[in-house]
Amino acid sequence: MAAAWSCLGRSSYLSIARMAEVLRGDRDARGLVTANGGYLTKHAFGVYSSQAPTRAFRHEDLQAKVDETPRREVAMAHRGAVDVESYTVMYGADGPSIAHVACRLADGRRAWGNCSDAGVLDAMTHEEFCGRPAQLDGAGSISFG
């Protein structure tokens, strides 16, 4: 199991430990812990309970179904106007440190940008940025306004 968890960061382990504490306090509860890894391309989750499962673990390979879903072309090194499709603000020891932003181009392609402007990061934690217009600089940075 350690090899499967090697991609999880320190905060993921702390989340799992905290969930164990919560479940010890409420023996009938269940908990969900999620984590992102890679360049926000890997997703992990765990469902936890203090009760034994009612059925055995099973594994299903769903890759074929995933491959059937619609895909969106990615625009690499795009320079110009975009609309924010989604974003996440990453925290460091001193608060918000960077935002990773998924963007939609006018032709439907997707592009990615990063923002480290402290004022924008603060605003992203208090305001909705999805749908806002922005500019990518062609080198991976996004700006607003």
N, C-alpha and C positions, 0 to 999 in steps of 0.2 A: 504494500500500500504506500510506502514511503516514496517509491519511484513515481507513482501516479500523482502524488501531491507535491512533487518537487517544483512544479511551475507556480505554486501558490506563494504569494508574498506573506510577509510577517503579519499584515493586517488580517489576512484570511485565517491564519492560525488563531489569532486573538478572537476573531469572530466565532470560530468553532468553539473555543474555550468558553467564551461568554455564553454561547447557546447551551453548552453543557450545564453551566451554572443555573441558567433560567429553567431548564428542563428538570433539574434536581429539585427545584422549588415548586414545580407543578407537574406531578407525575403523569397527568392525563394529556398534557400539551404535546404538540409537535412543533418543530422549527425548521425553517428553510434558511440556509446560508448560501449566498452566491459569491462568485469571484470572477474577475476578468484577468486575462493574462495575454502574453504576446503583445501585439499592437492593437489591443482591444478586439482581437480576432478569436481568442480562445475563451470559452465560457465554461465554468464549472459550477456545479451546485450539489448540495447535500441536503437530504431530508433526515432530520434527527428526531428521536423519540426516546423516552426512558422505558418504553414498552417494547417487547419483542414484536417483530413484524408478523402479520397474519398470514403472509405467504412468502415463499422463498424468493431471493433475489433472482432477477432474470435480466438478460442482456439482449437488446435488439439492435441490429445494425440498420440504421435508418438513412444511411448515406444515399441510397438509390432514390428515396423519396425527396431528400434534400436537393439532389441533382436535377430533379424534375421541376423544381420551383423556378419562377422567372428570375433572371439575372439582370443586373444593371452594370453596364460598362463603366470602368473606372478611368477617369482622366488623370494621367500622371503629369505633374509639374504644370498644372493649369494656372494661367495668369489672367485675372479678370473677375468679372462679376459672378457671384454665386448667391444662393439662398441657403440659410442654415436649415438642415434637415434634422439634425440631432447633435447633442454635445454632452460632454461630461467634464467636470472640473476635478482635477486631481489635487490632492492636498499633500503638502510636505509638513515638516516639523513646525513651520511658522505660518501655516494657513495655506490658502489656495496658491498653487505654484504654476500650473499650466492647464489649459483647456484643450481637449482634442475635439475637433468639430467635423462632423460629416456634412458635406455640402452637396447641393443639387445644382447642376448647370442648366441653362435654358434648354439645351437639347436633350435633357433627361439623364445625362451621365452623372456619375458621382465623383467627387473629389474630397480630399481630406486636408485640413489645415490645423495648425496649432497656434495658440495665443498665450502669451505670458504677460500681457499688460495687466498690471495690478488692478487698475480701475475697472477694466472689462471683466476680469475674473470675479471681482466683488459683485459687479452687476449681475453676472451670470448666476450667482448663488441666491439672488433676490428677485430677479426678473426672468421672464420667459424670453428666450432667444430663438426658439424654433420659428422659422418663417422669416426671420430678419434678413435683409440684404447685407452682403459683405463683399470684401475683395480679397482674392488670393494673390500672392506676389510671385507665384511660379517656383518658389523655393520652399514652400510648405508653411508659410506664415499667413495668418488671416487677420484682417483689420475690419473695423466697423466704423461707419459714419463717414 
